[in-house]
Amino acid sequence: MARKKISDLTKEKQEEVAIIRKDVENYAAIEGVANSEGGQIIAAALRKDASGALSNLLAKYKTASDTELRAWCAVLGERLALLKSFVNAPKNRQGAIDRLDEILNS
């Protein structure tokens, strides 16, 4: 099947293509940072911070105050979310490319 021109798509599909193209660019940029020396340093620091927060939770969950537990959970969640964005960037970029191909080849 021939690949469609963007101008042949509906306005909604054109908007979706524009959003997906921007997503591909963003995921590629995140992937580039993650693969750089600085990105590796950041990822290692995020892993260390997440591990520290988890260690605090495991060691002190019986005696820590509710506020302390919430703070450690917040740190853990934040660090894991940032790390996840680095780790998942290649997969997310490929998924966006696949969706773009699906739209343009349907």
C-alpha positions as CSV (number, residue, x, y, z in Angstrom):
1,M,0.0,0.0,0.0
2,A,1.3,3.4,-0.9
3,R,2.2,5.8,1.8
4,K,-0.2,8.7,2.1
5,K,0.7,12.4,1.9
6,I,0.0,14.3,5.0
7,S,-2.2,16.7,3.0
8,D,-4.4,13.8,2.0
9,L,-5.3,13.0,5.7
10,T,-8.2,14.5,7.6
11,K,-7.5,17.5,9.8
12,E,-7.7,15.3,12.9
13,K,-5.1,12.9,11.5
14,Q,-2.8,15.7,10.4
15,E,-2.9,17.1,14.0
16,E,-2.2,13.6,15.3
17,V,0.8,13.2,12.9
18,A,2.2,16.6,14.1
19,I,1.9,15.5,17.7
20,I,3.5,12.1,17.1
21,R,6.3,13.7,15.1
22,K,7.0,16.0,18.1
23,D,6.9,13.0,20.4
24,V,9.4,11.2,18.2
25,E,11.7,14.2,18.4
26,N,11.3,14.4,22.2
27,Y,11.9,10.7,22.8
28,A,15.0,10.9,20.5
29,A,16.3,13.8,22.6
30,I,15.7,12.0,25.9
31,E,17.4,8.9,24.4
32,G,20.4,11.0,23.4
33,V,20.7,12.4,26.9
34,A,20.3,9.0,28.4
35,N,23.1,7.6,26.2
36,S,25.5,10.4,26.9
37,E,28.1,10.4,29.7
38,G,26.1,13.0,31.6
39,G,22.9,11.0,31.2
40,Q,24.6,7.9,32.6
41,I,25.8,9.9,35.6
42,I,22.2,11.2,36.1
43,A,20.8,7.7,35.8
44,A,23.2,6.3,38.3
45,A,22.4,9.1,40.7
46,L,18.7,8.4,40.3
47,R,19.2,4.7,41.0
48,K,21.2,5.5,44.1
49,D,18.6,8.0,45.3
50,A,15.7,5.5,44.7
51,S,17.7,2.8,46.4
52,G,18.3,5.0,49.4
53,A,14.7,5.9,49.7
54,L,13.6,2.3,49.4
55,S,16.2,1.3,52.1
56,N,14.8,4.0,54.4
57,L,11.3,2.7,53.8
58,L,12.3,-0.9,54.5
59,A,14.4,-0.1,57.6
60,K,12.1,2.3,59.3
61,Y,8.5,1.7,58.1
62,K,7.5,0.5,61.6
63,T,8.9,3.5,63.5
64,A,8.9,6.4,61.1
65,S,6.2,9.0,61.2
66,D,3.6,9.2,58.5
67,T,5.2,12.4,57.1
68,E,8.6,10.7,56.8
69,L,7.1,7.7,55.1
70,R,5.3,10.0,52.6
71,A,8.5,11.9,51.9
72,W,10.4,8.7,51.2
73,C,7.6,7.5,49.0
74,A,7.6,10.8,47.1
75,V,11.4,10.7,46.6
76,L,11.2,7.1,45.4
77,G,8.3,7.8,43.0
78,E,10.0,10.9,41.6
79,R,13.3,9.2,41.0
80,L,11.8,6.1,39.5
81,A,9.6,8.2,37.1
82,L,12.7,10.1,35.9
83,L,14.7,7.0,35.5
84,K,11.8,5.3,33.7
85,S,11.7,8.2,31.2
86,F,15.4,7.5,30.3
87,V,15.0,3.7,30.1
88,N,11.7,3.8,28.1
89,A,12.7,6.5,25.6
90,P,13.9,4.1,22.9
91,K,10.8,1.9,23.2
92,N,8.5,5.0,23.3
93,R,10.2,6.5,20.2
94,Q,9.8,3.3,18.3
95,G,6.1,3.0,19.3
96,A,5.5,6.6,18.1
97,I,7.3,5.8,14.8
98,D,5.2,2.7,14.4
99,R,2.0,4.6,15.0
100,L,3.1,7.3,12.5
101,D,3.7,4.6,9.9
102,E,0.3,3.0,10.7
103,I,-1.4,6.4,10.0
104,L,0.5,7.1,6.9
105,N,0.2,3.6,5.4
106,S,-3.5,3.0,6.2
